[in-house]
Amino acid sequence: MADLKVRQLDEQVAAALKTRASRRGVSLEEEVRSTLVASVVARRDAFRRRAAALRAATRAQRGKGLDSARLIRKERDATG
């Protein structure tokens, strides 16, 4: 596990985190840890959803001119 020290954190952010920790009955450290984990997981999940959508869109268009070798051949034939 890594240790992390955050400097120059806005007082309002720190106060909000302390309030959230208090409401959840956890330490400030645990609140910060869970907030960071949730942020990273959300971004990773969003990336996975976008990647899956791109794969699905590409899969749906196969055979419709996305073959790069065919496109290169066509351009070479056109330019001689």
Jmol script that loads the backbone (N, CA, C; Angstrom):
load data "model"
ATOM      1  N   MET A   1       0.835  -1.186   0.000  1.00  0.00           N
ATOM      2  CA  MET A   1       0.000   0.000   0.000  1.00  0.00           C
ATOM      3  C   MET A   1       0.879   1.249   0.000  1.00  0.00           C
ATOM      4  N   ALA A   2       0.390   2.266  -0.673  1.00  0.00           N
ATOM      5  CA  ALA A   2       1.132   3.520  -0.767  1.00  0.00           C
ATOM      6  C   ALA A   2       0.644   4.504   0.289  1.00  0.00           C
ATOM      7  N   ASP A   3       1.557   5.321   0.763  1.00  0.00           N
ATOM      8  CA  ASP A   3       1.193   6.432   1.638  1.00  0.00           C
ATOM      9  C   ASP A   3       1.130   7.679   0.771  1.00  0.00           C
ATOM     10  N   LEU A   4       0.196   8.551   1.085  1.00  0.00           N
ATOM     11  CA  LEU A   4       0.006   9.743   0.285  1.00  0.00           C
ATOM     12  C   LEU A   4      -0.262  10.918   1.206  1.00  0.00           C
ATOM     13  N   LYS A   5       0.406  12.016   0.935  1.00  0.00           N
ATOM     14  CA  LYS A   5       0.185  13.222   1.711  1.00  0.00           C
ATOM     15  C   LYS A   5      -0.319  14.293   0.749  1.00  0.00           C
ATOM     16  N   VAL A   6      -1.437  14.904   1.076  1.00  0.00           N
ATOM     17  CA  VAL A   6      -2.020  15.931   0.224  1.00  0.00           C
ATOM     18  C   VAL A   6      -1.758  17.282   0.877  1.00  0.00           C
ATOM     19  N   ARG A   7      -1.119  18.159   0.146  1.00  0.00           N
ATOM     20  CA  ARG A   7      -0.813  19.498   0.661  1.00  0.00           C
ATOM     21  C   ARG A   7      -1.695  20.521  -0.022  1.00  0.00           C
ATOM     22  N   GLN A   8      -1.893  21.615   0.642  1.00  0.00           N
ATOM     23  CA  GLN A   8      -2.626  22.760   0.121  1.00  0.00           C
ATOM     24  C   GLN A   8      -4.024  22.381  -0.369  1.00  0.00           C
ATOM     25  N   LEU A   9      -4.689  21.550   0.400  1.00  0.00           N
ATOM     26  CA  LEU A   9      -6.066  21.169   0.100  1.00  0.00           C
ATOM     27  C   LEU A   9      -6.986  22.291   0.543  1.00  0.00           C
ATOM     28  N   ASP A  10      -7.892  22.682  -0.312  1.00  0.00           N
ATOM     29  CA  ASP A  10      -8.828  23.749   0.002  1.00  0.00           C
ATOM     30  C   ASP A  10      -9.569  23.432   1.304  1.00  0.00           C
ATOM     31  N   GLU A  11      -9.689  24.420   2.166  1.00  0.00           N
ATOM     32  CA  GLU A  11     -10.344  24.232   3.472  1.00  0.00           C
ATOM     33  C   GLU A  11     -11.782  23.747   3.331  1.00  0.00           C
ATOM     34  N   GLN A  12     -12.483  24.230   2.328  1.00  0.00           N
ATOM     35  CA  GLN A  12     -13.873  23.812   2.131  1.00  0.00           C
ATOM     36  C   GLN A  12     -13.948  22.337   1.745  1.00  0.00           C
ATOM     37  N   VAL A  13     -13.012  21.892   0.952  1.00  0.00           N
ATOM     38  CA  VAL A  13     -12.969  20.475   0.568  1.00  0.00           C
ATOM     39  C   VAL A  13     -12.672  19.624   1.792  1.00  0.00           C
ATOM     40  N   ALA A  14     -11.688  20.037   2.569  1.00  0.00           N
ATOM     41  CA  ALA A  14     -11.335  19.303   3.782  1.00  0.00           C
ATOM     42  C   ALA A  14     -12.520  19.251   4.740  1.00  0.00           C
ATOM     43  N   ALA A  15     -13.217  20.369   4.906  1.00  0.00           N
ATOM     44  CA  ALA A  15     -14.375  20.409   5.811  1.00  0.00           C
ATOM     45  C   ALA A  15     -15.488  19.491   5.314  1.00  0.00           C
ATOM     46  N   ALA A  16     -15.712  19.483   3.988  1.00  0.00           N
ATOM     47  CA  ALA A  16     -16.748  18.608   3.427  1.00  0.00           C
ATOM     48  C   ALA A  16     -16.401  17.142   3.648  1.00  0.00           C
ATOM     49  N   LEU A  17     -15.129  16.800   3.461  1.00  0.00           N
ATOM     50  CA  LEU A  17     -14.709  15.417   3.688  1.00  0.00           C
ATOM     51  C   LEU A  17     -14.856  15.030   5.156  1.00  0.00           C
ATOM     52  N   LYS A  18     -14.496  15.929   6.049  1.00  0.00           N
ATOM     53  CA  LYS A  18     -14.651  15.660   7.481  1.00  0.00           C
ATOM     54  C   LYS A  18     -16.113  15.459   7.839  1.00  0.00           C
ATOM     55  N   THR A  19     -16.990  16.286   7.283  1.00  0.00           N
ATOM     56  CA  THR A  19     -18.424  16.151   7.547  1.00  0.00           C
ATOM     57  C   THR A  19     -18.945  14.816   7.031  1.00  0.00           C
ATOM     58  N   ARG A  20     -18.567  14.459   5.807  1.00  0.00           N
ATOM     59  CA  ARG A  20     -19.004  13.176   5.250  1.00  0.00           C
ATOM     60  C   ARG A  20     -18.504  12.011   6.082  1.00  0.00           C
ATOM     61  N   ALA A  21     -17.253  12.092   6.530  1.00  0.00           N
ATOM     62  CA  ALA A  21     -16.691  11.021   7.355  1.00  0.00           C
ATOM     63  C   ALA A  21     -17.466  10.907   8.663  1.00  0.00           C
ATOM     64  N   SER A  22     -17.754  12.028   9.246  1.00  0.00           N
ATOM     65  CA  SER A  22     -18.491  12.028  10.503  1.00  0.00           C
ATOM     66  C   SER A  22     -19.880  11.423  10.328  1.00  0.00           C
ATOM     67  N   ARG A  23     -20.566  11.793   9.267  1.00  0.00           N
ATOM     68  CA  ARG A  23     -21.911  11.257   9.004  1.00  0.00           C
ATOM     69  C   ARG A  23     -21.898   9.756   8.765  1.00  0.00           C
ATOM     70  N   ARG A  24     -20.828   9.278   8.137  1.00  0.00           N
ATOM     71  CA  ARG A  24     -20.715   7.835   7.866  1.00  0.00           C
ATOM     72  C   ARG A  24     -20.126   7.074   9.049  1.00  0.00           C
ATOM     73  N   GLY A  25     -19.613   7.804  10.014  1.00  0.00           N
ATOM     74  CA  GLY A  25     -19.021   7.156  11.182  1.00  0.00           C
ATOM     75  C   GLY A  25     -17.681   6.514  10.905  1.00  0.00           C
ATOM     76  N   VAL A  26     -16.932   7.128   9.988  1.00  0.00           N
ATOM     77  CA  VAL A  26     -15.604   6.611   9.653  1.00  0.00           C
ATOM     78  C   VAL A  26     -14.580   7.722   9.859  1.00  0.00           C
ATOM     79  N   SER A  27     -13.328   7.342   9.817  1.00  0.00           N
ATOM     80  CA  SER A  27     -12.265   8.339   9.963  1.00  0.00           C
ATOM     81  C   SER A  27     -12.151   9.169   8.685  1.00  0.00           C
ATOM     82  N   LEU A  28     -11.516  10.313   8.822  1.00  0.00           N
ATOM     83  CA  LEU A  28     -11.260  11.151   7.657  1.00  0.00           C
ATOM     84  C   LEU A  28     -10.407  10.387   6.650  1.00  0.00           C
ATOM     85  N   GLU A  29      -9.438   9.661   7.140  1.00  0.00           N
ATOM     86  CA  GLU A  29      -8.578   8.872   6.255  1.00  0.00           C
ATOM     87  C   GLU A  29      -9.393   7.867   5.453  1.00  0.00           C
ATOM     88  N   GLU A  30     -10.313   7.170   6.092  1.00  0.00           N
ATOM     89  CA  GLU A  30     -11.152   6.194   5.391  1.00  0.00           C
ATOM     90  C   GLU A  30     -12.057   6.883   4.374  1.00  0.00           C
ATOM     91  N   GLU A  31     -12.576   8.050   4.714  1.00  0.00           N
ATOM     92  CA  GLU A  31     -13.436   8.793   3.781  1.00  0.00           C
ATOM     93  C   GLU A  31     -12.654   9.215   2.545  1.00  0.00           C
ATOM     94  N   VAL A  32     -11.449   9.715   2.744  1.00  0.00           N
ATOM     95  CA  VAL A  32     -10.613  10.120   1.618  1.00  0.00           C
ATOM     96  C   VAL A  32     -10.265   8.902   0.767  1.00  0.00           C
ATOM     97  N   ARG A  33      -9.909   7.800   1.415  1.00  0.00           N
ATOM     98  CA  ARG A  33      -9.560   6.577   0.694  1.00  0.00           C
ATOM     99  C   ARG A  33     -10.740   6.095  -0.154  1.00  0.00           C
ATOM    100  N   SER A  34     -11.927   6.030   0.436  1.00  0.00           N
ATOM    101  CA  SER A  34     -13.090   5.527  -0.309  1.00  0.00           C
ATOM    102  C   SER A  34     -13.475   6.489  -1.434  1.00  0.00           C
ATOM    103  N   THR A  35     -13.303   7.790  -1.220  1.00  0.00           N
ATOM    104  CA  THR A  35     -13.598   8.773  -2.258  1.00  0.00           C
ATOM    105  C   THR A  35     -12.647   8.609  -3.440  1.00  0.00           C
ATOM    106  N   LEU A  36     -11.365   8.427  -3.163  1.00  0.00           N
ATOM    107  CA  LEU A  36     -10.388   8.229  -4.229  1.00  0.00           C
ATOM    108  C   LEU A  36     -10.651   6.932  -4.993  1.00  0.00           C
ATOM    109  N   VAL A  37     -10.929   5.867  -4.272  1.00  0.00           N
ATOM    110  CA  VAL A  37     -11.213   4.584  -4.923  1.00  0.00           C
ATOM    111  C   VAL A  37     -12.438   4.713  -5.820  1.00  0.00           C
ATOM    112  N   ALA A  38     -13.504   5.328  -5.313  1.00  0.00           N
ATOM    113  CA  ALA A  38     -14.730   5.487  -6.093  1.00  0.00           C
ATOM    114  C   ALA A  38     -14.471   6.299  -7.365  1.00  0.00           C
ATOM    115  N   SER A  39     -13.643   7.315  -7.261  1.00  0.00           N
ATOM    116  CA  SER A  39     -13.321   8.142  -8.421  1.00  0.00           C
ATOM    117  C   SER A  39     -12.584   7.342  -9.486  1.00  0.00           C
ATOM    118  N   VAL A  40     -11.590   6.577  -9.069  1.00  0.00           N
ATOM    119  CA  VAL A  40     -10.805   5.786 -10.013  1.00  0.00           C
ATOM    120  C   VAL A  40     -11.674   4.701 -10.647  1.00  0.00           C
ATOM    121  N   VAL A  41     -12.476   4.023  -9.850  1.00  0.00           N
ATOM    122  CA  VAL A  41     -13.339   2.963 -10.364  1.00  0.00           C
ATOM    123  C   VAL A  41     -14.353   3.527 -11.359  1.00  0.00           C
ATOM    124  N   ALA A  42     -14.920   4.685 -11.056  1.00  0.00           N
ATOM    125  CA  ALA A  42     -15.907   5.298 -11.953  1.00  0.00           C
ATOM    126  C   ALA A  42     -15.278   5.632 -13.302  1.00  0.00           C
ATOM    127  N   ARG A  43     -14.081   6.192 -13.283  1.00  0.00           N
ATOM    128  CA  ARG A  43     -13.398   6.526 -14.542  1.00  0.00           C
ATOM    129  C   ARG A  43     -13.050   5.264 -15.323  1.00  0.00           C
ATOM    130  N   ARG A  44     -12.594   4.227 -14.620  1.00  0.00           N
ATOM    131  CA  ARG A  44     -12.245   2.971 -15.279  1.00  0.00           C
ATOM    132  C   ARG A  44     -13.485   2.339 -15.907  1.00  0.00           C
ATOM    133  N   ASP A  45     -14.596   2.357 -15.175  1.00  0.00           N
ATOM    134  CA  ASP A  45     -15.836   1.793 -15.700  1.00  0.00           C
ATOM    135  C   ASP A  45     -16.345   2.577 -16.904  1.00  0.00           C
ATOM    136  N   ALA A  46     -16.224   3.897 -16.843  1.00  0.00           N
ATOM    137  CA  ALA A  46     -16.638   4.734 -17.972  1.00  0.00           C
ATOM    138  C   ALA A  46     -15.784   4.420 -19.202  1.00  0.00           C
ATOM    139  N   PHE A  47     -14.485   4.230 -19.002  1.00  0.00           N
ATOM    140  CA  PHE A  47     -13.604   3.871 -20.111  1.00  0.00           C
ATOM    141  C   PHE A  47     -14.000   2.518 -20.696  1.00  0.00           C
ATOM    142  N   ARG A  48     -14.273   1.558 -19.830  1.00  0.00           N
ATOM    143  CA  ARG A  48     -14.676   0.231 -20.312  1.00  0.00           C
ATOM    144  C   ARG A  48     -15.970   0.294 -21.116  1.00  0.00           C
ATOM    145  N   ARG A  49     -16.922   1.114 -20.654  1.00  0.00           N
ATOM    146  CA  ARG A  49     -18.184   1.253 -21.402  1.00  0.00           C
ATOM    147  C   ARG A  49     -17.939   1.873 -22.772  1.00  0.00           C
ATOM    148  N   ARG A  50     -17.087   2.920 -22.829  1.00  0.00           N
ATOM    149  CA  ARG A  50     -16.782   3.549 -24.113  1.00  0.00           C
ATOM    150  C   ARG A  50     -16.067   2.575 -25.045  1.00  0.00           C
ATOM    151  N   ALA A  51     -15.127   1.815 -24.514  1.00  0.00           N
ATOM    152  CA  ALA A  51     -14.393   0.843 -25.325  1.00  0.00           C
ATOM    153  C   ALA A  51     -15.327  -0.232 -25.862  1.00  0.00           C
ATOM    154  N   ALA A  52     -16.234  -0.712 -25.025  1.00  0.00           N
ATOM    155  CA  ALA A  52     -17.192  -1.723 -25.463  1.00  0.00           C
ATOM    156  C   ALA A  52     -18.105  -1.172 -26.554  1.00  0.00           C
ATOM    157  N   ALA A  53     -18.524   0.069 -26.408  1.00  0.00           N
ATOM    158  CA  ALA A  53     -19.380   0.686 -27.420  1.00  0.00           C
ATOM    159  C   ALA A  53     -18.634   0.826 -28.740  1.00  0.00           C
ATOM    160  N   LEU A  54     -17.356   1.218 -28.679  1.00  0.00           N
ATOM    161  CA  LEU A  54     -16.559   1.329 -29.902  1.00  0.00           C
ATOM    162  C   LEU A  54     -16.350  -0.033 -30.563  1.00  0.00           C
ATOM    163  N   ARG A  55     -16.073  -1.050 -29.735  1.00  0.00           N
ATOM    164  CA  ARG A  55     -15.923  -2.402 -30.294  1.00  0.00           C
ATOM    165  C   ARG A  55     -17.207  -2.845 -30.971  1.00  0.00           C
ATOM    166  N   ALA A  56     -18.338  -2.596 -30.334  1.00  0.00           N
ATOM    167  CA  ALA A  56     -19.624  -2.997 -30.898  1.00  0.00           C
ATOM    168  C   ALA A  56     -19.893  -2.250 -32.198  1.00  0.00           C
ATOM    169  N   ALA A  57     -19.594  -0.958 -32.233  1.00  0.00           N
ATOM    170  CA  ALA A  57     -19.815  -0.171 -33.445  1.00  0.00           C
ATOM    171  C   ALA A  57     -18.910  -0.646 -34.575  1.00  0.00           C
ATOM    172  N   THR A  58     -17.672  -0.955 -34.243  1.00  0.00           N
ATOM    173  CA  THR A  58     -16.724  -1.440 -35.245  1.00  0.00           C
ATOM    174  C   THR A  58     -17.147  -2.814 -35.745  1.00  0.00           C
ATOM    175  N   ARG A  59     -17.578  -3.656 -34.834  1.00  0.00           N
ATOM    176  CA  ARG A  59     -18.022  -4.998 -35.192  1.00  0.00           C
ATOM    177  C   ARG A  59     -19.210  -4.916 -36.139  1.00  0.00           C
ATOM    178  N   ALA A  60     -20.113  -3.979 -35.898  1.00  0.00           N
ATOM    179  CA  ALA A  60     -21.308  -3.832 -36.727  1.00  0.00           C
ATOM    180  C   ALA A  60     -20.950  -3.349 -38.130  1.00  0.00           C
ATOM    181  N   GLN A  61     -19.822  -2.672 -38.289  1.00  0.00           N
ATOM    182  CA  GLN A  61     -19.445  -2.117 -39.582  1.00  0.00           C
ATOM    183  C   GLN A  61     -18.455  -2.987 -40.346  1.00  0.00           C
ATOM    184  N   ARG A  62     -18.083  -4.122 -39.798  1.00  0.00           N
ATOM    185  CA  ARG A  62     -17.143  -4.999 -40.508  1.00  0.00           C
ATOM    186  C   ARG A  62     -17.756  -5.408 -41.841  1.00  0.00           C
ATOM    187  N   GLY A  63     -16.913  -5.452 -42.828  1.00  0.00           N
ATOM    188  CA  GLY A  63     -17.385  -5.810 -44.151  1.00  0.00           C
ATOM    189  C   GLY A  63     -17.988  -4.633 -44.899  1.00  0.00           C
ATOM    190  N   LYS A  64     -17.982  -3.462 -44.286  1.00  0.00           N
ATOM    191  CA  LYS A  64     -18.545  -2.274 -44.936  1.00  0.00           C
ATOM    192  C   LYS A  64     -17.435  -1.293 -45.294  1.00  0.00           C
ATOM    193  N   GLY A  65     -16.266  -1.789 -45.648  1.00  0.00           N
ATOM    194  CA  GLY A  65     -15.207  -0.904 -46.094  1.00  0.00           C
ATOM    195  C   GLY A  65     -14.212  -0.505 -45.028  1.00  0.00           C
ATOM    196  N   LEU A  66     -14.225  -1.153 -43.876  1.00  0.00           N
ATOM    197  CA  LEU A  66     -13.274  -0.804 -42.834  1.00  0.00           C
ATOM    198  C   LEU A  66     -11.972  -1.597 -42.920  1.00  0.00           C
ATOM    199  N   ASP A  67     -11.886  -2.511 -43.868  1.00  0.00           N
ATOM    200  CA  ASP A  67     -10.671  -3.294 -44.042  1.00  0.00           C
ATOM    201  C   ASP A  67      -9.575  -2.375 -44.576  1.00  0.00           C
ATOM    202  N   SER A  68      -8.543  -2.119 -43.789  1.00  0.00           N
ATOM    203  CA  SER A  68      -7.516  -1.149 -44.174  1.00  0.00           C
ATOM    204  C   SER A  68      -6.763  -1.583 -45.423  1.00  0.00           C
ATOM    205  N   ALA A  69      -6.503  -2.868 -45.592  1.00  0.00           N
ATOM    206  CA  ALA A  69      -5.781  -3.327 -46.777  1.00  0.00           C
ATOM    207  C   ALA A  69      -6.588  -3.020 -48.036  1.00  0.00           C
ATOM    208  N   ARG A  70      -7.887  -3.220 -47.973  1.00  0.00           N
ATOM    209  CA  ARG A  70      -8.751  -2.934 -49.111  1.00  0.00           C
ATOM    210  C   ARG A  70      -8.750  -1.437 -49.422  1.00  0.00           C
ATOM    211  N   LEU A  71      -8.798  -0.616 -48.381  1.00  0.00           N
ATOM    212  CA  LEU A  71      -8.791   0.830 -48.579  1.00  0.00           C
ATOM    213  C   LEU A  71      -7.463   1.306 -49.181  1.00  0.00           C
ATOM    214  N   ILE A  72      -6.360   0.744 -48.710  1.00  0.00           N
ATOM    215  CA  ILE A  72      -5.042   1.118 -49.234  1.00  0.00           C
ATOM    216  C   ILE A  72      -4.928   0.712 -50.704  1.00  0.00           C
ATOM    217  N   ARG A  73      -5.374  -0.512 -51.021  1.00  0.00           N
ATOM    218  CA  ARG A  73      -5.347  -0.977 -52.405  1.00  0.00           C
ATOM    219  C   ARG A  73      -6.167  -0.066 -53.315  1.00  0.00           C
ATOM    220  N   LYS A  74      -7.345   0.303 -52.831  1.00  0.00           N
ATOM    221  CA  LYS A  74      -8.228   1.167 -53.611  1.00  0.00           C
ATOM    222  C   LYS A  74      -7.573   2.511 -53.894  1.00  0.00           C
ATOM    223  N   GLU A  75      -6.929   3.091 -52.877  1.00  0.00           N
ATOM    224  CA  GLU A  75      -6.258   4.376 -53.060  1.00  0.00           C
ATOM    225  C   GLU A  75      -5.067   4.243 -53.998  1.00  0.00           C
ATOM    226  N   ARG A  76      -4.294   3.164 -53.868  1.00  0.00           N
ATOM    227  CA  ARG A  76      -3.153   2.967 -54.777  1.00  0.00           C
ATOM    228  C   ARG A  76      -3.626   2.812 -56.213  1.00  0.00           C
ATOM    229  N   ASP A  77      -4.697   2.056 -56.410  1.00  0.00           N
ATOM    230  CA  ASP A  77      -5.228   1.882 -57.760  1.00  0.00           C
ATOM    231  C   ASP A  77      -5.694   3.211 -58.342  1.00  0.00           C
ATOM    232  N   ALA A  78      -6.270   4.054 -57.493  1.00  0.00           N
ATOM    233  CA  ALA A  78      -6.800   5.336 -57.962  1.00  0.00           C
ATOM    234  C   ALA A  78      -5.679   6.296 -58.343  1.00  0.00           C
ATOM    235  N   THR A  79      -4.555   6.227 -57.645  1.00  0.00           N
ATOM    236  CA  THR A  79      -3.465   7.170 -57.911  1.00  0.00           C
ATOM    237  C   THR A  79      -2.447   6.606 -58.898  1.00  0.00           C
ATOM    238  N   GLY A  80      -2.535   5.318 -59.198  1.00  0.00           N
ATOM    239  CA  GLY A  80      -1.683   4.701 -60.204  1.00  0.00           C
ATOM    240  C   GLY A  80      -0.336   4.462 -59.689  1.00  0.00           C
TER     241      GLY A  80
END
end "model"
wireframe off; spacefill off
backbone 0.3
color backbone group
